[in-house]
Amino acid sequence: MTLDRIELRGLRARGRHGVLAAERELGQEFVVDVALGLDTRPAAATDDLSRTVDYGTLAGRLVAVVEGDPVDLLETLADRLAKTCLDDPLVAEAEVTVHKPSAPVPHPFTDVAVKITRSRP
């Protein structure tokens, strides 16, 4: 079966993630994109929010992760966010991209991002 997708893009939150002391002290904005793989047919057939992912609630949970305990690596943050998505039993797969637009890179750049995909075993 092909999974349907619910996407939430450009979610912004301030966090203190990074390996440099200044990143931990000052914090910076992170941008999160998630794409959830699930079967939306039960929700569509009944027009019932309880049979799908409430992306407003999910957004709040993701922001709490970004604003929460700091980590060194974007990979770790992305993994935490994916686990948060998979906490919803309706979600079979989560693709998470974490953007760090103010990363401490000593050259002009547009974006630094880590993208991961996690699914239920």
C-alpha positions, 0 to 999 in steps of 0.5 A: 500500500502506498502511504499518503503524506501530510506535510508541515513545512517551515516550522520555526523555533529557537533552540540552543543546539550546536557544538560551539559554546556561543550556539549554546549560549545565544541560541538561534532559529531552526526551521523544521519540515516534516512529511508524515506517511500514513493512511488518510482514507479513514479520516477522509471517509468520516471527515473526522480529525481523530482519525488523522494527524492533528498537525497543529498539535504536532507543531507544538510538540515539535517546537517543544523538542527544538526549544528543549534540551540542547544537543550537539548535532542536527542529526540528533535533533532530527532523530528526536523530531522523527521519534516525536512524529512516530509517537502518533500510532497513525504515522507509519513513516516520518521524513524530517528536515532540520534547517540551520540557516545561521550555522557557523559556516565561515563562507557565504551559504544559503542553508545547512540541513539534515534530512532523515527518514524513519519508519516503524519496524 
